[in-house]
Amino acid sequence: MPLTLTLDTHGEELVSAYLRSGMYRWPEEVVARALETLAAAEPQVMPKRTMSPAEAVADIRELRKGVTLGGLRIKDLINEGRKD
């Protein structure tokens, strides 16, 4: 849903300065980056996103890549435990 914003003079000057710097091409890019920065600084305001089970498994697999315990891979330890 599109949202129309009205900036005060200071806000307009800030957006214009970033556009003149060449870092951004459109005012929407400046505002999007500002909101991303704000969300990182104040994460408690952001709504929690629920992952699907498949997304959660993929996320866990990505986080586990290369994780070792004393030179042993977690996968090897799990397999070793299944042998008992």
C-alpha positions as CSV (number, residue, x, y, z in Angstrom):
1,M,0.0,0.0,0.0
2,P,1.6,3.3,-1.0
3,L,2.1,5.9,1.7
4,T,2.5,9.6,1.1
5,L,4.8,11.5,3.5
6,T,5.2,15.2,4.0
7,L,8.7,16.2,5.3
8,D,9.6,19.4,7.1
9,T,12.3,21.6,5.7
10,H,15.1,19.8,7.5
11,G,13.9,16.4,6.3
12,E,13.7,17.7,2.7
13,E,17.3,19.1,3.0
14,L,18.6,15.8,4.3
15,V,17.0,13.8,1.5
16,S,18.2,16.3,-1.1
17,A,21.8,16.1,0.4
18,Y,21.8,12.3,0.0
19,L,20.5,12.5,-3.5
20,R,23.2,15.1,-4.5
21,S,25.9,12.8,-3.0
22,G,25.0,10.2,-5.6
23,M,24.6,7.5,-3.0
24,Y,20.9,7.3,-3.8
25,R,18.9,7.9,-7.0
26,W,15.4,8.3,-5.6
27,P,13.9,9.8,-2.4
28,E,12.3,6.4,-1.7
29,E,15.8,4.8,-1.5
30,V,16.9,7.4,1.1
31,V,13.7,6.8,3.2
32,A,14.0,3.0,2.9
33,R,17.6,3.1,4.1
34,A,16.7,5.4,7.0
35,L,13.9,3.0,8.0
36,E,16.3,0.0,7.8
37,T,18.8,1.8,10.1
38,L,16.0,2.7,12.5
39,A,14.8,-0.9,12.6
40,A,18.3,-2.1,13.4
41,A,18.7,0.4,16.2
42,E,15.2,-0.2,17.7
43,P,14.4,-3.9,16.9
44,Q,11.8,-4.1,19.7
45,V,9.4,-2.1,17.4
46,M,9.7,-4.5,14.5
47,P,7.0,-7.2,14.4
48,K,8.2,-10.7,14.8
49,R,8.2,-12.7,11.6
50,T,7.1,-16.3,11.9
51,M,9.2,-18.8,9.9
52,S,7.7,-21.8,8.2
53,P,9.2,-25.2,9.4
54,A,11.1,-25.4,6.1
55,E,12.6,-21.9,6.6
56,A,13.6,-22.7,10.2
57,V,15.4,-25.9,9.1
58,A,17.2,-24.1,6.3
59,D,18.2,-21.4,8.8
60,I,19.5,-23.9,11.3
61,R,21.5,-25.7,8.6
62,E,23.1,-22.5,7.5
63,L,24.0,-21.5,11.1
64,R,25.5,-25.0,11.7
65,K,27.9,-24.9,8.7
66,G,31.4,-25.4,9.9
67,V,30.5,-25.6,13.6
68,T,32.9,-28.0,15.4
69,L,33.4,-29.1,19.0
70,G,37.1,-29.7,19.7
71,G,37.7,-30.5,16.0
72,L,34.7,-32.9,15.8
73,R,31.8,-32.0,13.6
74,I,28.4,-32.0,15.3
75,K,27.0,-34.3,12.6
76,D,29.7,-36.9,13.5
77,L,28.9,-36.6,17.2
78,I,25.2,-37.2,16.5
79,N,25.9,-40.2,14.3
80,E,28.3,-41.6,17.0
81,G,25.5,-41.3,19.6
82,R,23.1,-43.2,17.3
83,K,25.5,-46.2,17.3
84,D,25.1,-46.8,21.0
